[in-house]
Amino acid sequence: MRIIFMGTSLFGARVLSELAEENRFTVLGVVTRPNRPAGRGLRPSPPPVREEAERLGLPVWQPERVNNPDFVGFLRSLACDIIVVAAYGQILKRELLSLPPLGCLNVHASLLPKYRGPDPIRWTILNGDEVTGVTIMLMDEGVDTGPVLAQQSIPVAPDDTYISLVERLGTAGGKLLRGVLPAWREGRIVPRPQEGDPSYAPLLGKDKARIRWEDPCWYIARQVRAFFPSPGAYTLFRGKRLKILEASCKEGDGTSCPPGTIYRIEKRGGIVVCAGEGLVVVQKLQPEGGRAMSAWEFVCGYRICEGHVLC
């Protein structure tokens, strides 16, 4: 089976890694998004899928617009059997969808029709779901609306972060794909329509990563996990951005204080901050322009006292 792979994010990289393990498939090459500025120096940085493709020794193409007629013509010249898409980041139009004889399959990080759209994993964590999963579907012109070929449920651990869930879902999606592809080629899978009420997972911007201490502690703890490691849930302290990298929720002990107030400092526990409901225990953080550090390192280095306010 001659395959063209399309993906950009770490999720796509994990799917590609699993796909490349199967010697019955020939990955002709990988299509990913162009390098983008990243980091403090805003230097062009390759997407995770490009890095994985280079590790595997696969050809890589990075068009600005994947539906450009010239690029579609190039892909047609490769005579692939199927296109596999995993978190690529552009909508494929009809000419591209109809190019391979076996169609285009999408590996999506949710149990469709739940969380259609580009950011299903963060919404899974923010909403406190206990179960998520991966779906392999036959793509149509809609956004994650195509018929389902296979699904697999995955439990969400209480301490799962965005990065840990991406790793697990991408690996699971790749393994599931390895079984689906030969069955699909041999006609042993009948696509079925998506069942249930759809929900959507629009892209969550950096503005959604800012902590509102008036929110309940359980929501703030989810926020920290959903935006780890990048862009990072953050608050402001002394006029500068302070990323919260690790935090947990704790029930209040009867003492109330304004949300955002540092209520208690524990050398081994962390910085205890009042929320709109309950307490947030911050264990790890990163000051603007500085390195990641433990809460106690931050307390000592920045002379933090009880009563200081995060906003």
Secondary structure by P-SEA (a helix, b strand, c coil): cbbbbbbccaaaaaaaaaaaccccccccbbbbccbbbbcccccccccaaaaaaaaabbbbbbbcccccaaaaaaaaaacccbbbbccccccccccccccccccccccccccccccccccaaaaaaaacccccbbbbbbcccccccccccbbbbbbbcccccaaaaaaaaaaaaaaaaaaaaaaaaaccbbbbccccbbbbbcccccccccccccccaaaaaaaaaaacccccbbbbcccbbbbbccccccccccccccccccccccccccbbbbcccbbbbbccccccccccccaaaaaaaaccccccccc
